Amino acid sequence: MKSIPYIDSHTGGEPTRLIPELPFSVPRGSVAEQLAVLQQQHDTLRKTILHEPRGSDVLVGAYLVAPAQQDCQFGVIFFNDVGYLGMCGHGMIGVIATLSFLGRIQPGTVKVETPVGVVEATLHPTAQGKANDYPNRVSLKNVPAYRFLTRVPLEIAGKTIHGDVAWGGNWFFLVHDHDLVITAANLEQLTGFCREIRRQLTAGGIRGSNGAEIDHIELFGASREADSRNFVLCPGAAYDRSPCGTGTSAKLACLYADGKLGAGQVWRQQSIIGSIFEGKIEAVGEQLVPTITGEAWVMARGELLVDSRDPFAGGIPK
Ligand code: PYC
């Protein structure tokens, strides 16, 4: 019987399953190099952790690994039920709050190496401290974000819509001119619409820079409580319950490029379930650096058990 310790948290409703230690060693190297080894040689571990019956398509996983960059304290690799993510905003907030819960970090700033760059995470002190509280509010200075393509037209269900292709740590197609209402009552419709967009992007060869797949689709609508409400379809079939940290970063880059958001101005992005992230963007030299702030809550701690006799020990195949 193999045991894999884990801790689950959620950030604005979107869960993150942290694996604080890999159950085997991988050769030292950059976090991107360690990801390549995990992807090529140990992908069963990802499926064991996140596929049913132990996991589900809603969960995002995070491996805590050794960083190669000298100024980083941690390395993190994010994954979901269909593959690996470049960065993950809600996931990073969850990892930092979980490390705080474990007493491994105190309020202050740490640097985290991800496969797509270094993220600076600031854990804020608890406002009104009670003895058992752990600080759980986190601001992430994300990897630089940018818009790659503007107003790309697509024909969906007989209507022309337009989307921007932007990077925020993952690739996004961001759409405003759709007819759907961004509400949890419309989840099926929103998911179907986004899946059709993703299908057409693939069929039409529309990609991010260096031919990267655009695997996140983001729709925007009005919000009464924030500047905007979004629906984000993640790689696979699940939607983001949080406002999506990397998606909000991509959105900030587009707003800035359009002159609709100034440097340092706060943008409040609400998710489909009502949770809110605060974001702002700053120009650092030639680059646009987004900062995303949110809270995460630890929910469960335990060990996954893998019995070699179990026909679904490696998860139900997809
Ligand atoms: O918060 O960046 C994010 C994210 C990506 C996929 C799910 N959440």
Residues whose N, C-alpha, C, O or C-beta is under 5 A from the ligand:
A	BS01	PYC	M87 C88 G89 H90 G91 C234 D240 C244 G245 T246 G247
